[in-house]
């Protein structure tokens, strides 16, 4: 008969999951904001280049 010792740290694991769940929408928002700004700058640049 063998006994297996399992060490659980629920507080550390829960905090880690909560941080990932908290930062995921923030990172998604930053990614979309970056893409939006890049598209806006591209449109402005191409629009000014088309005038010349």
C-alpha positions in Angstrom: 0.0 0.0 0.0 1.4 3.4 -1.0 0.5 6.8 0.3 0.8 9.8 -1.9 1.3 13.2 -0.4 -0.2 16.1 -2.3 0.6 19.7 -1.4 -2.1 22.2 -2.3 -1.8 25.9 -2.1 -5.3 27.1 -3.0 -4.7 30.7 -2.1 -1.7 31.1 -4.4 -3.4 29.2 -7.2 -6.6 31.2 -6.8 -4.7 34.5 -6.8 -2.8 33.5 -9.9 -6.0 32.6 -11.7 -7.7 35.8 -10.6 -4.8 37.9 -11.8 -4.9 36.2 -15.2 -8.7 36.7 -15.4 -8.3 40.3 -14.4 -5.5 41.1 -16.9 -7.0 39.3 -19.9 -9.6 41.9 -20.7 -7.1 44.7 -20.0 -4.6 43.2 -22.5 -7.4 42.7 -25.0 -8.5 46.3 -24.7 -4.9 47.5 -25.1 -4.4 45.3 -28.2 -7.6 46.7 -29.8 -6.6 50.2 -28.8 -3.2 49.7 -30.4 -4.7 48.4 -33.6 -7.2 51.2 -33.7 -4.4 53.8 -33.3 -2.3 52.2 -35.9 -5.2 52.2 -38.4 -6.0 55.8 -37.6 -2.4 56.9 -38.1 -2.2 54.9 -41.3 -5.4 56.5 -42.7 -4.1 60.0 -41.8 -0.7 59.3 -43.4 -2.2 57.8 -46.5 -4.7 60.7 -46.8 -2.0 63.3 -46.5 0.2 61.4 -49.0 -2.7 61.2 -51.5 -3.1 65.0 -51.4 0.4 65.7 -52.6 
